[in-house]
Amino acid sequence: MGRIKTSLIKRITFELIEKHKNAFTADFNHNKLAVSKLTTGTSPKLRNIIAGYATRLTRKGSSQ
């Protein structure tokens, strides 16, 4: 069982993926750098959570 993501994490991640779809891949480290460039003022923990959720969504989307 995984951890449940809050609505803040989901909203930010969906907005970033919608606006910058080509910036995200199935690689977590690449997504971490992309989130750093696309957002301002996020803490490292929040950045990692958003990057991890974006990685999960892109892997899920690419397999279907």
N, C-alpha and C positions, 0 to 999 in steps of 0.2 A: 504494500500500500504506500502510495506517495503522499507528499504533503499537499494540502489544498492551497491554491494560489488565491490571494485576495483580489477583490475587484479592481483595486488600484493597479496591481501588477498586470492583470489581464487587459485592462483598458489601455495602459501605456504601451504594452507589447502589441496589441492589435493595431493601435494607431501608427506605431513605428513600421510595422510590417505592411500596412496599407499604403503608407506614404513612400516608403523606401524598400520596396519588395526585393530589389536586386542587391541590396546591401547585406542581406542575411543568407547564410548557408547552413549546412548541417554540422559545421565546425564551431564548437563553443568558444574557443579562443578568438576566432575571427569575429564572431558575433559580439564578444565582449568589447573588442576594439570599436566595432561599429556603434554599439550603444554609447560608448564613451564619446564618440564624435557627434552623435546625433542628439544627445541630451546634455543639459547643463545642470550642474548642481546636484547630481545624484551621488549618493554615497557608494563606496565600493560594494557593500553588501547588496544594496538595491540594484546596482548595475549587474552584478552576477546573477541575481534572481531573474531579472528581465532577460538577460542573455541566455540563461538556461531554458527559460520558457520559450523564447524565440527559436532556440535550437530544437526543442521538442516539437514545436509546431511545424518547422520546416522539414524535419525528418518524417513526421506523420503525413504531411502534404505531399512529399516527394515519393513516398512508397505507394500511394494510391493512384 
